[in-house]
């Protein structure tokens, strides 16, 4: 298994905020990686599509899977099969071509009007999915690392953004829990930083293949109950 700390979470960010946040983000990513297999039940050799893969994406964490990367921009350094494509405009793959579609901290970068098409395409090409996105109500905006930035009007946020770690301006709209659930038709599960929900994860494991006698029984993740939903997300 690859070391989850092999690539810095904030390698492309700037300034002291990024240096301070990187160890915490790396630990969160390591926990997410451990949770990934528990929730998806993938086996070594499973075919995975990493949408919004960046320079290395999921391959940095789990080289045992057969991973194909997809990104909006060319990634000549990507260490495996790669397709440059806009998922919201359509992916060049057959229905259910992959065991799982993995998409981490990407959908918040998609314009709200295009998110339905984006989610539909991920669900079309994968037998299952694992989609993570930062929580709107966590007090630190995770791209700029600025407190409360995501709650400001766009004009004011754009000026405030210059003080943060993200560098150039990007209009990012973080999602509420209900928005993510509506897009993917699955319960959004919380990732926490202490008592606060830092991110939401929607998971649909691929349908189980026929098991041979003696194979261990599968463990299915339990949904979050209604009371927890109200405590985690006021909307």
GIQUI-V545807 format. One record per backbone hydrogen bond with DSSP energy under -1.0 kcal/mol. CO is the residue of the C=O (numbers start at 1). NH is the residue of the N-H. If there is no record, write none. Layout:
CO_NH / CO_NH
This chain:
3_6 / 8_11 / 10_13 / 15_19 / 16_20 / 17_21 / 18_22 / 21_25 / 22_26 / 23_27 / 24_28 / 25_29 / 26_30 / 27_31 / 28_32 / 29_33 / 30_34 / 31_35 / 32_36 / 33_37 / 34_38 / 35_39 / 36_40 / 37_41 / 43_46 / 46_66 / 47_99 / 47_100 / 48_68 / 49_102 / 50_70 / 56_59 / 57_60 / 58_61 / 58_62 / 62_65 / 64_45 / 65_67 / 66_48 / 68_50 / 69_83 / 70_52 / 70_53 / 71_85 / 75_78 / 78_80 / 81_69 / 83_71 / 86_89 / 91_93 / 94_97 / 98_127 / 100_49 / 101_130 / 102_51 / 103_132 / 106_109 / 107_110 / 108_173 / 111_114 / 114_118 / 115_119 / 116_120 / 117_121 / 118_122 / 119_123 / 120_124 / 121_125 / 122_126 / 124_96 / 125_98 / 128_101 / 129_204 / 130_103 / 131_202 / 132_105 / 133_200 / 135_138 / 139_148 / 141_145 / 144_165 / 146_141 / 146_149 / 148_151 / 149_152 / 153_157 / 154_158 / 155_159 / 156_160 / 157_161 / 160_163 / 161_164 / 165_14 / 170_172 / 175_136 / 176_180 / 177_181 / 178_182 / 179_183 / 180_184 / 181_185 / 189_201 / 191_198 / 191_199 / 193_196 / 196_193 / 198_135 / 199_191 / 200_133 / 201_189 / 202_131 / 204_129 / 212_215 / 225_229 / 226_230 / 227_231 / 228_232 / 229_233
